[in-house]
Amino acid sequence: MNDAVAAHVPVLLAEAIHALAVDPAGTYVDATFGRGGHARALLAALGRDGRLVALDRDPDAAAAAAAIVDPRFTFRRAWFSELPAVLGELGIERVAGVLLDLGISSPQIDDPARGFSFRADGPLDMRMDPTRGESAAAFLARADARELTEVLRDYGEERLAQSIARAVVAARALGPILRTRQLAAIVAQAVGARTRRDWNQDPATRTFQALRIHVNRELAELSLTLPQAAAALEQRGRLAVISFHSLEDRIVKRFFASASQPWGGDARLARLAIPSAALPGAPLALVGRAVRPSDAEVAANPRARSATLRVAERTAHPLPPGFLAA
């Protein structure tokens, strides 16, 4: 086990494996491989005839996956919204379970070269896949104050978004913003030490979260992937999702709530005078309540404190028309 793998502690590990109700002979998908903590636990729960397919867009995740030598294991470097294409390439029609762990891994945060954190100086990149898309520095260089404000407000829930956006625009007029500590200093100056109620949080925390979500299209990816994952499940197959902030969890909660309605969440059908028994059955059924880390896990791994696990199971009812386009 290399240092990067050893340094990463998977969150809600036992709870996620339990939630998937693993069939030893089943085929499972870990759509967010990270450093392989959940994947290794899934492989340990599978029997000789079981199979695990893992996806991740991060090149370091691909390197970690290469260390797993197991005929039951297949890794593909892909965004998790590319799940249908990956399964199609492998000739897999249905799976017994899909796991999504939406947190970024500790090695990603701790490596200054990735630019995810302001705690150490590094290039302002933030891309999970450095070969695709626009870096955080490139976005900051071209976005106007209005777009910056919207990103900080919508993805960082930053109440001082407009002030920070104006500060960024003013700072870049003097020179490009290329380093993490450089951006953190700009934010700190814009926010001011006495305007924060959350004294335990660095002023730049919400800005960095917002930029990371925007650069990686995290919320759009999640919204695309949830119905795709549900569609890939066999009957009684399970979808387990671990989220780490309210924006992600809201999307998961609303999707599960909608897909577990007897009309497949279609509000138009809900308003019609149709007997409930005649409505299309729900394609998903909720499994238990949301699960959060124990006090012991949070004490051992503080990054677990905001995690929420939600689980749903595929029913025998067909997917309603337009489910994948919802």
Buried (B, 14 or more C-beta within 10 A) or exposed (E): EEEBBEEBBBBBBEBBBBBBBBBEEBBBBBBBBBBBBBBBBBBEBBEEEBBBBBBBBBEBBBEBBEEBEEEBBBBBBBBBBBBBEBBEEEEBEBBBBBBBBBBBBBBBBBBBEBBBBBBEBBBBBBBBBBEEBBBBBBBBBEBEBEEBBBBBBBBBBBBBBBBBBBBBBEBBEEEEBBBBBBBBBBBBEBBEEEEBEEEEEBBBBBBBBBBBBBBBBBBEBBBBBBBBBBBBBBEBBBBBBBBBBEBBBEBBBEBBBBBBBBBBBBEEBEEEEEEEEEBBBBBBBBBEEBBBBEEEBBEEBEBBBBBBBBBBBBBEBEBBEEBEEB
